[in-house]
């Protein structure tokens, strides 16, 4: 949970809804999944869709209910990324290893795209955020995705959403490994931070590398923790040949 404060007062007035959102609200036969995808395709901000889902604005009228905010955020990120990946898996592979980078709010993101079929891993390191700890958390999926909930929580799906958007925009398929380090002074602000920082990173021009060794060698020079620490916590990096997962 991020910073919070007592609410002293609130004023509510009649506001006109965005037309597509209003239409989805009054369509009581429209399933929540269909509403989320349709509104995203209409270019509504992901945050707006998440808020609407949280207050029970979608799904069949008899089953509408409030949804905890964190559940709504992850549900939207997961739904949209899965929908995009249905198309991404049919796209041709990228040709090189591509690295995107962004720093903000005492957090550093390095996103590596690999010329393999879809696979995804997020590695999160928290370095002396609370004391003297140096912790790494990770989770991953192969070509067919995963059925269970990721152990590292909603940030896994927010990161996946940002990557799926980029690949869909590129009309290319790739594997992806995310290296994230958070440093002293970092404040948990919610999983939106992961999605928006990664979106910003992926808007930039990537560095390109001929092979995995060259890419990880450069990434190592950018990280505070040794690459060996990340490799021990990784599943995808332990494989001698990532291409064996082309149809994992």
C-alpha positions as CSV (number, residue, x, y, z in Angstrom):
1,X,0.0,0.0,0.0
2,X,1.2,3.5,-0.8
3,X,1.1,6.7,1.3
4,X,-2.4,7.5,2.6
5,X,-4.1,10.3,4.6
6,X,-7.4,10.8,6.4
7,X,-10.3,12.1,4.2
8,X,-11.7,15.3,5.7
9,X,-14.4,16.0,3.1
10,X,-15.7,15.0,-0.3
11,X,-17.9,16.7,-2.9
12,X,-19.7,14.8,-5.6
13,X,-21.3,16.3,-8.6
14,X,-22.9,15.0,-11.8
15,X,-20.2,14.4,-14.3
16,X,-20.6,13.3,-17.9
17,X,-18.9,9.9,-18.6
18,X,-16.7,9.2,-21.5
19,X,-19.2,7.9,-24.1
20,X,-17.7,4.5,-24.7
21,X,-17.4,3.9,-20.9
22,X,-21.0,5.0,-20.4
23,X,-22.1,2.6,-23.1
24,X,-20.3,-0.3,-21.5
25,X,-21.8,0.6,-18.1
26,X,-25.4,0.5,-19.4
27,X,-24.8,-2.7,-21.5
28,X,-25.8,-5.2,-18.8
29,X,-25.2,-8.2,-21.1
30,X,-21.6,-7.2,-21.8
31,X,-19.0,-9.4,-20.0
32,X,-16.3,-7.7,-18.1
33,X,-13.5,-9.2,-20.2
34,X,-15.2,-7.9,-23.4
35,X,-15.7,-4.4,-21.9
36,X,-12.1,-4.2,-20.8
37,X,-10.7,-5.1,-24.2
38,X,-13.2,-3.0,-26.1
39,X,-12.5,0.1,-24.1
40,X,-8.7,-0.4,-24.4
41,X,-9.1,-0.7,-28.1
42,X,-11.0,2.6,-28.0
43,X,-7.9,4.2,-26.5
44,X,-9.2,4.7,-23.0
45,X,-6.4,4.9,-20.4
46,X,-5.7,1.7,-18.6
47,X,-6.1,3.5,-15.3
48,X,-9.7,4.6,-16.2
49,X,-10.7,1.0,-17.1
50,X,-9.2,-0.3,-13.9
51,X,-11.2,2.3,-11.8
52,X,-14.4,1.4,-13.6
53,X,-13.9,-2.3,-13.0
54,X,-13.1,-1.6,-9.3
55,X,-16.4,0.1,-8.7
56,X,-18.4,-2.6,-10.5
57,X,-19.2,-0.7,-13.7
58,X,-19.0,-3.8,-15.9
59,X,-20.4,-7.4,-16.1
60,X,-24.0,-8.5,-16.1
61,X,-26.2,-6.4,-13.9
62,X,-27.2,-9.1,-11.4
63,X,-23.5,-9.9,-10.7
64,X,-22.0,-6.5,-10.4
65,X,-20.0,-5.8,-7.3
66,X,-17.1,-3.8,-5.9
67,X,-13.6,-5.2,-6.6
68,X,-10.6,-4.4,-4.4
69,X,-8.4,-1.9,-6.3
70,X,-5.3,-4.1,-6.5
71,X,-7.4,-7.0,-7.9
72,X,-9.0,-4.7,-10.5
73,X,-5.6,-3.4,-11.6
74,X,-4.1,-6.9,-12.0
75,X,-7.3,-8.2,-13.7
76,X,-7.1,-5.5,-16.3
77,X,-3.3,-5.8,-16.9
78,X,-3.7,-9.6,-17.2
79,X,-6.7,-9.5,-19.5
80,X,-5.2,-7.0,-21.9
81,X,-1.8,-8.7,-22.0
82,X,-3.3,-12.1,-22.7
83,X,-5.4,-10.6,-25.5
84,X,-2.4,-9.0,-27.1
85,X,-0.4,-12.1,-26.8
86,X,-2.9,-14.1,-28.8
87,X,-1.7,-12.0,-31.8
88,X,1.9,-11.6,-30.7
89,X,2.5,-15.4,-30.8
90,X,1.9,-15.3,-34.6
91,X,4.3,-12.5,-35.3
92,X,7.9,-13.1,-36.6
93,X,10.8,-13.0,-34.1
94,X,13.0,-10.0,-33.6
95,X,16.5,-10.2,-35.2
96,X,18.7,-9.0,-32.3
97,X,18.9,-8.7,-28.6
98,X,17.4,-5.4,-27.6
99,X,17.8,-3.6,-24.3
100,X,15.6,-0.7,-23.0
101,X,16.4,1.2,-19.9
102,X,14.8,3.8,-17.6
103,X,15.4,5.2,-14.1
104,X,12.9,6.9,-11.8
105,X,11.9,7.2,-8.2
106,X,14.9,5.3,-6.9
107,X,14.1,2.4,-9.2
108,X,16.1,1.2,-12.3
109,X,14.5,-0.9,-15.0
110,X,16.5,-2.8,-17.7
111,X,14.2,-4.7,-20.2
112,X,15.9,-7.3,-22.5
113,X,14.1,-8.5,-25.6
114,X,15.5,-11.7,-27.0
115,X,15.0,-13.3,-30.5
116,X,13.0,-16.2,-29.2
117,X,9.3,-17.1,-29.1
118,X,7.3,-15.6,-26.2
119,X,8.7,-16.2,-22.7
120,X,8.8,-13.7,-19.9
121,X,10.6,-13.3,-16.6
122,X,10.7,-10.5,-14.0
123,X,13.6,-10.2,-11.6
124,X,13.1,-7.6,-8.8
125,X,15.9,-6.6,-6.4
126,X,15.4,-4.5,-3.3
127,X,18.7,-3.1,-2.1
128,X,18.8,-1.6,1.4
129,X,15.3,-0.2,1.1
130,X,14.3,-1.1,4.7
131,X,17.7,-1.8,6.2
132,X,20.7,-3.8,5.0
133,X,18.8,-6.3,3.0
134,X,19.6,-7.3,-0.6
135,X,16.6,-9.4,-1.8
136,X,15.7,-10.7,-5.2
137,X,12.3,-12.0,-6.2
138,X,11.4,-13.6,-9.5
139,X,8.8,-15.4,-11.5
140,X,8.5,-16.4,-15.1
141,X,6.4,-18.1,-17.9
142,X,7.1,-19.9,-21.1
143,X,5.5,-19.8,-24.5
144,X,2.1,-21.1,-23.3
145,X,1.9,-18.7,-20.4
146,X,1.0,-19.7,-16.8
147,X,-2.2,-20.8,-15.0
148,X,-1.3,-20.0,-11.4
149,X,-0.9,-16.5,-9.9
150,X,2.6,-15.1,-10.1
151,X,4.4,-15.2,-6.7
152,X,5.7,-11.6,-7.0
153,X,2.2,-10.3,-7.3
154,X,0.6,-7.6,-9.5
155,X,3.9,-6.0,-10.7
156,X,4.4,-9.2,-12.8
157,X,1.3,-8.5,-14.8
158,X,1.8,-4.8,-15.1
159,X,5.3,-5.4,-16.6
160,X,3.8,-8.1,-18.9
161,X,1.2,-5.6,-20.0
162,X,3.8,-3.0,-21.0
163,X,5.9,-5.6,-22.9
164,X,2.9,-7.0,-24.7
165,X,1.9,-3.4,-25.8
166,X,5.4,-2.8,-27.3
167,X,5.6,-6.1,-29.1
168,X,2.1,-5.6,-30.5
169,X,3.1,-2.2,-31.7
170,X,6.3,-3.6,-33.3
171,X,4.3,-6.5,-34.9
172,X,7.1,-8.8,-33.6
173,X,7.5,-11.6,-31.1
174,X,10.2,-11.9,-28.5
175,X,11.2,-13.3,-25.2
176,X,11.7,-10.7,-22.4
177,X,13.6,-10.6,-19.1
178,X,13.1,-7.6,-16.8
179,X,15.8,-6.5,-14.4
180,X,14.6,-4.2,-11.7
181,X,16.6,-2.7,-8.8
182,X,15.1,-0.5,-6.1
183,X,17.4,1.6,-3.9
184,X,17.3,3.4,-0.5
185,X,14.6,6.0,-0.6
186,X,12.2,3.9,-2.7
187,X,8.6,4.2,-1.6
188,X,6.0,1.6,-2.7
189,X,3.5,3.5,-4.9
190,X,1.6,0.6,-6.4
191,X,2.1,-1.6,-9.5
192,X,1.2,1.3,-11.8
193,X,4.8,2.4,-11.2
194,X,6.1,-0.7,-12.9
195,X,3.8,-0.4,-15.9
196,X,4.4,3.3,-16.5
197,X,8.2,3.2,-16.0
198,X,8.4,0.2,-18.3
199,X,6.2,2.0,-20.9
200,X,8.5,4.9,-20.8
201,X,11.6,2.7,-21.1
202,X,10.0,0.9,-24.1
203,X,9.3,4.2,-25.8
204,X,13.0,4.9,-26.1
205,X,15.5,3.6,-28.6
206,X,17.0,0.2,-27.6
207,X,20.6,-0.8,-27.6
208,X,21.2,-3.8,-29.8
209,X,23.5,-6.8,-29.2
210,X,24.4,-9.8,-31.3
211,X,24.1,-12.4,-28.5
212,X,23.0,-13.1,-25.0
213,X,26.5,-12.9,-23.5
214,X,27.1,-9.4,-24.9
215,X,23.7,-8.2,-23.7
216,X,24.1,-9.5,-20.1
217,X,27.6,-8.2,-19.9
218,X,26.4,-4.7,-20.6
219,X,23.4,-5.1,-18.2
220,X,25.8,-6.2,-15.5
221,X,27.7,-2.9,-15.8
222,X,24.4,-1.1,-15.1
223,X,23.3,-3.1,-12.0
224,X,24.4,-2.6,-8.5
225,X,24.1,-6.3,-7.6
226,X,26.4,-8.8,-9.4
227,X,24.8,-10.5,-12.4
228,X,25.6,-13.8,-10.8
229,X,23.0,-13.0,-8.1
230,X,20.3,-12.4,-10.7
231,X,21.3,-15.5,-12.6
232,X,20.9,-17.7,-9.5
233,X,17.4,-16.3,-9.1
234,X,16.5,-16.7,-12.8
235,X,15.0,-19.6,-14.6
236,X,15.4,-18.4,-18.2
237,X,19.0,-17.3,-17.7
238,X,20.0,-20.7,-16.4
239,X,19.2,-22.3,-19.8
240,X,22.3,-22.9,-21.9
241,X,20.2,-22.3,-25.1
242,X,17.2,-20.0,-24.7
243,X,15.9,-21.1,-28.1
244,X,15.1,-24.5,-26.8
245,X,12.0,-22.8,-25.4
246,X,10.8,-21.7,-28.9
247,X,7.6,-23.7,-28.3
248,X,8.1,-24.3,-24.6
